[in-house]
Amino acid sequence: MSTQENPRVEYRKRVQQRQTVIFGSISAAMAFLLIFGTLIWVGVIPAPINPSFSKKAEPVFVVPCPSDKIQARDLSTLTARVYNSTSVSGQAGAVGQDLATLGVTITETSNWGGKPLSESTRIITGKIGIDAAYTLRAYFPGATIHFDETNNSEILDVVIGKAFKGTNIGPSDEEKTSALEPIEGCQSVK
């Protein structure tokens, strides 16, 4: 009996050694890949491939000129979405409340999905909402207006940037009039 048990014991020992080597090698490879992936994710090591093909390209905006016979719009006829591109929490909600107090219909307040803006405020509009954007510009000192050809509605996108100092709740008549003047370098998009 002892001669039969020894080959069996030897066989089990070899199998266990092989299993230990195989599972140990797999565990070591997985640990290496986990550490390597974490270092890439954190940004310590650059990614071995260029992931820029999967990033959404930032659209190039044109500053549109207002119509020749622009008239200030009644704020109760304006509809806007307000976005926060800053690290200040709740900024879009506060600006949305300010605009709602003035009579503007606010459909959304959330964080901006694009790159953070360095300017004060960017009002993005489609072809239909250009004059409305110039009207709203009086309430945001230093605001720029950008044309988005994919926007086929009159809804304005108000994006708050780093240089934002606050909403001008009560602009003077002069400020309202000057806001309706074309921005320098604007282009006709009609």
matplotlib code that plots the C-alpha trace (Angstrom):
import matplotlib.pyplot as plt

x = [0.0, 2.7, 4.1, 0.7, 0.2, 3.6, 2.9, -0.5, 1.0, 3.7, 1.1, -1.0, 2.1, 3.0, -0.5, -0.6, 2.7, 1.5, -1.7, 0.2, 2.5, -0.4, -2.7, 0.2, 1.2, -2.3, -2.7, 0.6, -0.4, -3.8, -2.2, 0.2, -2.6, -4.7, -1.8, -0.9, -4.5, -4.9, -1.8, -3.1, -6.5, -5.0, -2.8, 0.6, 1.4, 0.2, -2.1, -0.4, -3.0, -4.4, -8.0, -8.7, -10.6, -13.4, -13.6, -16.4, -14.9, -15.7, -17.8, -16.4, -18.9, -19.5, -20.6, -23.9, -25.0, -28.5, -31.1, -31.2, -34.4, -33.7, -36.1, -35.7, -37.8, -40.2, -38.4, -41.6, -41.3, -37.8, -36.9, -33.4, -31.3, -28.7, -25.4, -22.5, -19.0, -17.3, -16.4, -18.8, -21.7, -25.2, -24.3, -26.7, -29.6, -29.0, -28.8, -31.8, -33.8, -32.6, -33.8, -37.1, -37.7, -37.4, -40.0, -37.7, -38.9, -36.1, -36.3, -33.0, -30.3, -27.3, -23.5, -21.9, -20.7, -18.0, -14.7, -14.9, -15.3, -12.8, -15.2, -18.1, -21.1, -21.7, -25.2, -25.6, -28.4, -29.7, -30.8, -34.3, -33.1, -30.4, -32.4, -33.5, -29.9, -29.0, -31.9, -30.7, -27.1, -28.1, -28.5, -25.0, -22.2, -19.4, -21.5, -20.7, -23.2, -22.3, -24.2, -25.0, -26.2, -27.6, -30.0, -33.3, -35.3, -35.6, -34.3, -31.1, -28.3, -26.7, -23.3, -21.7, -17.9, -15.1, -15.2, -18.9, -19.6, -23.4, -26.6, -27.5, -31.1, -32.0, -30.0, -30.5, -32.1, -28.7, -27.4, -30.4, -29.8, -26.1, -26.7, -28.7, -25.8, -23.8, -20.8, -17.5, -16.5, -20.0, -21.0, -24.3, -25.8, -29.1]
y = [0.0, 2.4, 2.1, 3.0, 6.0, 7.5, 7.9, 9.4, 11.8, 12.7, 13.3, 15.5, 17.5, 18.1, 19.2, 21.6, 23.1, 23.6, 25.2, 27.4, 28.6, 29.2, 31.0, 32.9, 34.1, 35.1, 37.0, 38.8, 39.8, 41.1, 43.1, 44.6, 45.6, 47.0, 49.2, 50.2, 51.1, 53.1, 55.1, 55.9, 56.8, 59.2, 60.7, 59.7, 57.8, 58.9, 56.6, 54.3, 55.2, 58.7, 58.8, 62.1, 60.4, 59.7, 63.2, 65.4, 68.4, 71.8, 73.6, 76.8, 79.6, 82.7, 86.0, 86.8, 90.3, 91.4, 92.2, 95.7, 96.6, 95.0, 95.9, 94.9, 91.8, 91.5, 89.2, 87.2, 85.9, 84.6, 81.0, 80.0, 77.2, 78.2, 76.3, 76.6, 76.1, 77.2, 75.3, 77.4, 75.2, 76.3, 79.2, 78.1, 77.8, 81.3, 82.9, 80.9, 82.3, 85.8, 85.4, 83.8, 86.8, 89.0, 86.9, 84.7, 81.1, 78.8, 75.2, 73.8, 74.7, 72.4, 72.1, 72.8, 69.8, 71.6, 73.2, 75.8, 79.3, 82.0, 84.8, 86.2, 84.9, 83.3, 83.4, 80.7, 81.1, 79.7, 81.8, 82.4, 83.7, 86.3, 89.4, 87.7, 87.0, 90.7, 91.6, 89.3, 90.5, 93.7, 91.6, 90.1, 92.6, 91.5, 88.8, 87.5, 86.0, 82.9, 81.4, 77.7, 76.6, 73.3, 75.2, 75.5, 76.9, 80.3, 78.8, 80.6, 78.8, 81.0, 79.7, 81.2, 81.5, 82.2, 86.0, 86.1, 88.9, 88.7, 89.3, 92.9, 92.7, 96.3, 97.6, 101.3, 102.3, 103.2, 99.7, 98.1, 100.2, 99.6, 95.8, 95.8, 97.2, 94.7, 93.2, 94.1, 91.6, 90.0, 88.2, 88.1, 84.6, 85.2]
z = [0.0, 0.8, -2.8, -4.3, -2.0, -2.8, -6.6, -5.8, -3.3, -5.7, -8.5, -6.2, -5.2, -8.8, -9.7, -6.7, -7.7, -11.3, -10.0, -7.7, -10.5, -12.9, -10.5, -9.0, -12.5, -13.4, -10.1, -10.6, -14.2, -13.0, -10.1, -12.6, -15.0, -12.1, -11.0, -14.5, -15.4, -12.1, -12.9, -16.4, -15.0, -12.3, -15.0, -13.6, -16.8, -20.2, -22.0, -24.5, -27.2, -28.1, -26.8, -28.6, -31.3, -28.8, -27.4, -28.7, -30.6, -29.2, -31.8, -33.3, -32.7, -34.7, -33.1, -35.0, -35.8, -34.8, -37.3, -38.9, -37.1, -33.7, -31.0, -27.3, -26.7, -23.7, -21.2, -20.7, -24.3, -23.7, -22.9, -21.6, -20.3, -17.8, -17.5, -15.0, -16.3, -13.1, -10.0, -7.9, -6.9, -7.5, -9.8, -12.6, -10.2, -8.8, -12.2, -13.3, -10.4, -11.2, -14.8, -13.7, -11.4, -14.5, -16.4, -18.5, -18.7, -17.5, -18.8, -17.3, -14.9, -14.8, -15.3, -18.6, -20.5, -22.4, -21.4, -18.6, -20.0, -19.0, -20.0, -17.9, -19.8, -23.1, -24.6, -27.3, -29.8, -33.1, -36.1, -34.6, -31.3, -32.2, -31.3, -28.1, -27.2, -27.7, -25.5, -22.7, -23.1, -21.2, -18.0, -18.2, -18.2, -20.6, -22.2, -25.6, -28.1, -30.1, -33.0, -33.0, -36.4, -34.9, -32.7, -34.5, -31.6, -29.9, -26.7, -25.5, -23.7, -21.0, -19.9, -16.8, -17.0, -14.5, -14.9, -14.0, -11.3, -11.2, -13.0, -13.8, -12.6, -13.3, -16.3, -17.2, -20.5, -21.8, -20.9, -22.6, -25.8, -25.9, -25.5, -28.7, -30.7, -32.8, -31.1, -32.8, -35.4, -35.6, -38.8, -40.5, -40.4, -42.3]

ax = plt.figure().add_subplot(projection="3d")
ax.plot(x, y, z, "-o")
ax.set_aspect("equal")
plt.show()
